[in-house]
Amino acid sequence: MKWKCPKCGREFSRAEQPHYCGKPQTVDEYIASQDEAVQPKLREIRAILQAALPDAQECISWSMPTYRKGRNIIHFAASKKHLGLYPGGEATTVFSEELEGIDVSKGTIRLPYDKELPAELITKIAKWCLAQYGA
């Protein structure tokens, strides 16, 4: 049986399927569209990235909050069980030792909502990404 979102009308195979109703145009809209329980973590990672990348432009790219300077530097997004940070495959390789104990796959860092964000490490990765990918 299909489930239809009452807000956007999209149909899904699972009831209450998490999704975006329309495309958020700003990071504020993106955060506001997420579950209230995860919004504080989203605001926290946003503040960490804004501090680490003060000259980067904040935008939505690939339907995710993104920081760019000439080109995309780093993204983050809410998932059902974790906050995803997307610095790219090279970054997860370079920081593999420091990321030990954190769920990582090529280009993706999964940060559980119930754990404190590693702000210092996120800052370090974001600055590295800026040096590698920023214009």
C-alpha atoms as an extended CHARMM CRD file, in Angstrom:
* protein
*
       135  EXT
         1         1  MET       CA              0.0000000000        0.0000000000        0.0000000000  PROA      1               0.0000000000
         2         2  LYS       CA              1.3470000000        3.4080000000       -0.8780000000  PROA      2               0.0000000000
         3         3  TRP       CA              1.5100000000        6.3350000000        1.5360000000  PROA      3               0.0000000000
         4         4  LYS       CA              0.8130000000        9.8180000000        0.2020000000  PROA      4               0.0000000000
         5         5  CYS       CA              2.3460000000       12.8480000000        1.9310000000  PROA      5               0.0000000000
         6         6  PRO       CA             -0.4650000000       15.2140000000        2.9150000000  PROA      6               0.0000000000
         7         7  LYS       CA              1.7920000000       18.2660000000        2.3530000000  PROA      7               0.0000000000
         8         8  CYS       CA              3.3180000000       17.6300000000       -1.0680000000  PROA      8               0.0000000000
         9         9  GLY       CA              1.2400000000       14.7590000000       -2.4460000000  PROA      9               0.0000000000
        10        10  ARG       CA              4.2290000000       12.5220000000       -3.2630000000  PROA      10              0.0000000000
        11        11  GLU       CA              3.6350000000        8.7850000000       -2.8880000000  PROA      11              0.0000000000
        12        12  PHE       CA              5.9500000000        6.3990000000       -1.0590000000  PROA      12              0.0000000000
        13        13  SER       CA              6.0080000000        2.6820000000       -0.3640000000  PROA      13              0.0000000000
        14        14  ARG       CA              6.4920000000        3.2290000000        3.4000000000  PROA      14              0.0000000000
        15        15  ALA       CA              4.1570000000        5.1490000000        5.6760000000  PROA      15              0.0000000000
        16        16  GLU       CA              5.5790000000        8.4180000000        7.0340000000  PROA      16              0.0000000000
        17        17  GLN       CA              8.5670000000        8.1770000000        4.6480000000  PROA      17              0.0000000000
        18        18  PRO       CA             11.0000000000       11.0060000000        5.5100000000  PROA      18              0.0000000000
        19        19  HSD       CA             11.4590000000       13.3220000000        2.5270000000  PROA      19              0.0000000000
        20        20  TYR       CA             11.5420000000       16.9440000000        1.4700000000  PROA      20              0.0000000000
        21        21  CYS       CA              8.2490000000       18.5450000000        0.5630000000  PROA      21              0.0000000000
        22        22  GLY       CA              9.4740000000       20.7230000000       -2.2190000000  PROA      22              0.0000000000
        23        23  LYS       CA             12.9770000000       21.9870000000       -2.5130000000  PROA      23              0.0000000000
        24        24  PRO       CA             14.2470000000       24.2340000000        0.2680000000  PROA      24              0.0000000000
        25        25  GLN       CA             15.7390000000       27.4350000000       -1.0910000000  PROA      25              0.0000000000
        26        26  THR       CA             17.7730000000       28.3940000000        1.9910000000  PROA      26              0.0000000000
        27        27  VAL       CA             19.5190000000       26.6130000000        4.8370000000  PROA      27              0.0000000000
        28        28  ASP       CA             16.9640000000       28.1250000000        7.2290000000  PROA      28              0.0000000000
        29        29  GLU       CA             14.1430000000       26.5250000000        5.1830000000  PROA      29              0.0000000000
        30        30  TYR       CA             16.0360000000       23.2240000000        5.1000000000  PROA      30              0.0000000000
        31        31  ILE       CA             16.4670000000       23.1480000000        8.8830000000  PROA      31              0.0000000000
        32        32  ALA       CA             12.8450000000       24.2030000000        9.4830000000  PROA      32              0.0000000000
        33        33  SER       CA             11.6480000000       21.3470000000        7.2430000000  PROA      33              0.0000000000
        34        34  GLN       CA             13.3800000000       18.7160000000        9.3880000000  PROA      34              0.0000000000
        35        35  ASP       CA             12.0680000000       16.9310000000       12.4620000000  PROA      35              0.0000000000
        36        36  GLU       CA             12.0810000000       19.2670000000       15.4770000000  PROA      36              0.0000000000
        37        37  ALA       CA             14.2060000000       16.7980000000       17.4580000000  PROA      37              0.0000000000
        38        38  VAL       CA             17.1370000000       17.0710000000       15.0050000000  PROA      38              0.0000000000
        39        39  GLN       CA             16.9740000000       20.8120000000       14.3360000000  PROA      39              0.0000000000
        40        40  PRO       CA             19.3230000000       21.7020000000       17.2470000000  PROA      40              0.0000000000
        41        41  LYS       CA             22.0480000000       19.4080000000       15.8050000000  PROA      41              0.0000000000
        42        42  LEU       CA             21.5600000000       20.9370000000       12.3670000000  PROA      42              0.0000000000
        43        43  ARG       CA             21.9200000000       24.4350000000       13.7970000000  PROA      43              0.0000000000
        44        44  GLU       CA             25.0120000000       23.3070000000       15.7190000000  PROA      44              0.0000000000
        45        45  ILE       CA             26.8080000000       21.8760000000       12.6770000000  PROA      45              0.0000000000
        46        46  ARG       CA             25.7990000000       24.9520000000       10.6880000000  PROA      46              0.0000000000
        47        47  ALA       CA             27.4210000000       27.2110000000       13.3070000000  PROA      47              0.0000000000
        48        48  ILE       CA             30.5820000000       25.0620000000       13.3060000000  PROA      48              0.0000000000
        49        49  LEU       CA             30.8460000000       25.2670000000        9.5120000000  PROA      49              0.0000000000
        50        50  GLN       CA             30.0620000000       28.9970000000        9.3980000000  PROA      50              0.0000000000
        51        51  ALA       CA             32.8630000000       29.6440000000       11.9100000000  PROA      51              0.0000000000
        52        52  ALA       CA             35.3050000000       27.3940000000       10.0470000000  PROA      52              0.0000000000
        53        53  LEU       CA             34.4430000000       28.8120000000        6.6180000000  PROA      53              0.0000000000
        54        54  PRO       CA             33.5870000000       32.4960000000        7.1610000000  PROA      54              0.0000000000
        55        55  ASP       CA             34.2650000000       33.4490000000        3.5320000000  PROA      55              0.0000000000
        56        56  ALA       CA             32.2810000000       30.5770000000        2.0130000000  PROA      56              0.0000000000
        57        57  GLN       CA             28.8290000000       31.0750000000        0.5380000000  PROA      57              0.0000000000
        58        58  GLU       CA             26.0320000000       29.1360000000        2.2070000000  PROA      58              0.0000000000
        59        59  CYS       CA             23.5310000000       27.6480000000       -0.2390000000  PROA      59              0.0000000000
        60        60  ILE       CA             21.4630000000       24.5880000000       -1.0810000000  PROA      60              0.0000000000
        61        61  SER       CA             23.0540000000       22.1690000000       -3.5400000000  PROA      61              0.0000000000
        62        62  TRP       CA             21.8920000000       18.6070000000       -4.2020000000  PROA      62              0.0000000000
        63        63  SER       CA             19.0080000000       19.4860000000       -1.7960000000  PROA      63              0.0000000000
        64        64  MET       CA             21.5060000000       19.8140000000        1.0720000000  PROA      64              0.0000000000
        65        65  PRO       CA             23.0150000000       22.7450000000        2.9710000000  PROA      65              0.0000000000
        66        66  THR       CA             26.2970000000       23.4210000000        1.2210000000  PROA      66              0.0000000000
        67        67  TYR       CA             29.2820000000       25.6970000000        1.6670000000  PROA      67              0.0000000000
        68        68  ARG       CA             31.0120000000       26.8410000000       -1.4760000000  PROA      68              0.0000000000
        69        69  LYS       CA             33.7720000000       29.1510000000       -2.5650000000  PROA      69              0.0000000000
        70        70  GLY       CA             33.9810000000       28.9980000000       -6.3230000000  PROA      70              0.0000000000
        71        71  ARG       CA             32.7860000000       25.3970000000       -6.0960000000  PROA      71              0.0000000000
        72        72  ASN       CA             31.2170000000       23.1210000000       -3.5030000000  PROA      72              0.0000000000
        73        73  ILE       CA             33.4010000000       22.5890000000       -0.4320000000  PROA      73              0.0000000000
        74        74  ILE       CA             31.2920000000       20.5520000000        2.0000000000  PROA      74              0.0000000000
        75        75  HSD       CA             27.6500000000       19.5250000000        2.5540000000  PROA      75              0.0000000000
        76        76  PHE       CA             25.5810000000       18.3270000000        5.5020000000  PROA      76              0.0000000000
        77        77  ALA       CA             22.1470000000       16.7380000000        5.7310000000  PROA      77              0.0000000000
        78        78  ALA       CA             19.6970000000       15.1900000000        8.1430000000  PROA      78              0.0000000000
        79        79  SER       CA             19.0500000000       11.4670000000        7.9290000000  PROA      79              0.0000000000
        80        80  LYS       CA             16.7260000000        9.3490000000       10.0130000000  PROA      80              0.0000000000
        81        81  LYS       CA             19.3500000000        8.1580000000       12.5260000000  PROA      81              0.0000000000
        82        82  HSD       CA             22.3080000000       10.4720000000       11.9520000000  PROA      82              0.0000000000
        83        83  LEU       CA             23.5860000000       13.7700000000       10.6720000000  PROA      83              0.0000000000
        84        84  GLY       CA             25.5060000000       13.2790000000        7.4440000000  PROA      84              0.0000000000
        85        85  LEU       CA             28.6020000000       15.3330000000        6.7090000000  PROA      85              0.0000000000
        86        86  TYR       CA             29.8360000000       15.1000000000        3.1160000000  PROA      86              0.0000000000
        87        87  PRO       CA             33.4190000000       16.3470000000        2.6470000000  PROA      87              0.0000000000
        88        88  GLY       CA             34.2500000000       13.9930000000       -0.2510000000  PROA      88              0.0000000000
        89        89  GLY       CA             36.1660000000       10.7370000000       -0.5000000000  PROA      89              0.0000000000
        90        90  GLU       CA             39.6280000000       12.2370000000       -0.3230000000  PROA      90              0.0000000000
        91        91  ALA       CA             38.8420000000       13.9320000000        3.0010000000  PROA      91              0.0000000000
        92        92  THR       CA             37.5830000000       10.7330000000        4.6280000000  PROA      92              0.0000000000
        93        93  THR       CA             40.8190000000        9.0350000000        3.5650000000  PROA      93              0.0000000000
        94        94  VAL       CA             43.0700000000       11.8660000000        4.7810000000  PROA      94              0.0000000000
        95        95  PHE       CA             41.2960000000       12.0050000000        8.1680000000  PROA      95              0.0000000000
        96        96  SER       CA             40.7310000000        8.2460000000        8.5150000000  PROA      96              0.0000000000
        97        97  GLU       CA             42.7370000000        7.9360000000       11.7550000000  PROA      97              0.0000000000
        98        98  GLU       CA             40.9210000000       10.8350000000       13.4150000000  PROA      98              0.0000000000
        99        99  LEU       CA             37.5850000000        9.4450000000       12.2110000000  PROA      99              0.0000000000
       100       100  GLU       CA             38.2150000000        6.0580000000       13.7940000000  PROA      100             0.0000000000
       101       101  GLY       CA             35.1910000000        5.0110000000       15.8170000000  PROA      101             0.0000000000
       102       102  ILE       CA             32.8510000000        7.1260000000       13.6550000000  PROA      102             0.0000000000
       103       103  ASP       CA             30.6990000000        5.5190000000       10.9390000000  PROA      103             0.0000000000
       104       104  VAL       CA             32.3930000000        6.5490000000        7.6870000000  PROA      104             0.0000000000
       105       105  SER       CA             32.1770000000        5.4390000000        4.0940000000  PROA      105             0.0000000000
       106       106  LYS       CA             33.8140000000        7.0170000000        1.0810000000  PROA      106             0.0000000000
       107       107  GLY       CA             32.9440000000       10.6940000000        1.2370000000  PROA      107             0.0000000000
       108       108  THR       CA             30.3730000000       10.3560000000        4.0350000000  PROA      108             0.0000000000
       109       109  ILE       CA             30.6780000000       10.8610000000        7.7880000000  PROA      109             0.0000000000
       110       110  ARG       CA             27.6640000000        9.7170000000        9.8200000000  PROA      110             0.0000000000
       111       111  LEU       CA             27.3190000000       11.5220000000       13.1500000000  PROA      111             0.0000000000
       112       112  PRO       CA             24.6740000000       10.0160000000       15.4640000000  PROA      112             0.0000000000
       113       113  TYR       CA             22.1630000000       12.4860000000       16.8660000000  PROA      113             0.0000000000
       114       114  ASP       CA             22.6450000000       11.1340000000       20.3840000000  PROA      114             0.0000000000
       115       115  LYS       CA             26.3750000000       11.9120000000       20.5050000000  PROA      115             0.0000000000
       116       116  GLU       CA             28.1910000000       15.2020000000       20.8350000000  PROA      116             0.0000000000
       117       117  LEU       CA             29.4150000000       16.6370000000       17.5380000000  PROA      117             0.0000000000
       118       118  PRO       CA             33.2330000000       16.5400000000       17.1960000000  PROA      118             0.0000000000
       119       119  ALA       CA             33.4120000000       20.2870000000       16.5430000000  PROA      119             0.0000000000
       120       120  GLU       CA             37.2070000000       20.4840000000       16.4200000000  PROA      120             0.0000000000
       121       121  LEU       CA             37.4290000000       17.6460000000       13.8940000000  PROA      121             0.0000000000
       122       122  ILE       CA             34.5860000000       19.0560000000       11.7690000000  PROA      122             0.0000000000
       123       123  THR       CA             36.3830000000       22.4220000000       11.7170000000  PROA      123             0.0000000000
       124       124  LYS       CA             39.6470000000       20.7790000000       10.7010000000  PROA      124             0.0000000000
       125       125  ILE       CA             37.9810000000       18.8080000000        7.9020000000  PROA      125             0.0000000000
       126       126  ALA       CA             36.0750000000       21.8710000000        6.6380000000  PROA      126             0.0000000000
       127       127  LYS       CA             39.2500000000       23.9810000000        6.5210000000  PROA      127             0.0000000000
       128       128  TRP       CA             41.0750000000       21.1650000000        4.7080000000  PROA      128             0.0000000000
       129       129  CYS       CA             38.2290000000       20.9620000000        2.1680000000  PROA      129             0.0000000000
       130       130  LEU       CA             38.4060000000       24.7330000000        1.6480000000  PROA      130             0.0000000000
       131       131  ALA       CA             42.1490000000       24.5100000000        0.9670000000  PROA      131             0.0000000000
       132       132  GLN       CA             41.6060000000       21.6240000000       -1.4750000000  PROA      132             0.0000000000
       133       133  TYR       CA             38.4190000000       22.6440000000       -3.2660000000  PROA      133             0.0000000000
       134       134  GLY       CA             37.9110000000       26.3690000000       -2.6660000000  PROA      134             0.0000000000
       135       135  ALA       CA             38.6160000000       28.8620000000       -5.4160000000  PROA      135             0.0000000000
